[in-house]
Amino acid sequence: MTKEIIAILAEDDSGLIGVAGKLPWNLPKELEHFKKTTLHQAILM
């Protein structure tokens, strides 16, 4: 059985991926894409 692995990486200009438990940016279309891509899938964060 073959499984596809997809990687999604997001960071700000300083390399941050989170600040105070939240994303350091507000990009609704990017969040929508992430949700559509990962919904009902296993996610490793």
N, C-alpha and C positions, 0 to 999 in steps of 0.2 A: 504494500500500500504506500502510495506517495502522498505526502502532505505539502502544501504550499505554505511558505513562511513569508510574511510581509513585515517589513520594519517601517515604522513611522517615527521620525525624530523631530522634535521641535525645541528650539532654544532661542533666547534673545541674543542680542549682539555681544553680551558679556558671557555667554555660555550658560546662563541661568535657565533652569527648567521649572522653577517654582519659587514663590516668595510668600511666606506666611501662610502656607497651605493652599495657595491659589496660583493660577497661571499669571505670569508677569505681563500679559497682554490680553486684549479683548478683540478677538477676530471671529465673529459669529459664523462666517462661511467656512473657516477652517475647522471650527468645532463641529459644525454640521457634517463636514466631510469625514472627520474622525469618527463620529457617531455612526454614520452610514457604513463606514468601512469595518468597524469593530463590533457592531451590534450582533449579538448571539454568537460571538467568537471568543475563544480563550485569549486573554490579554495578560502579558507579563510586563509589569511596570517597575 
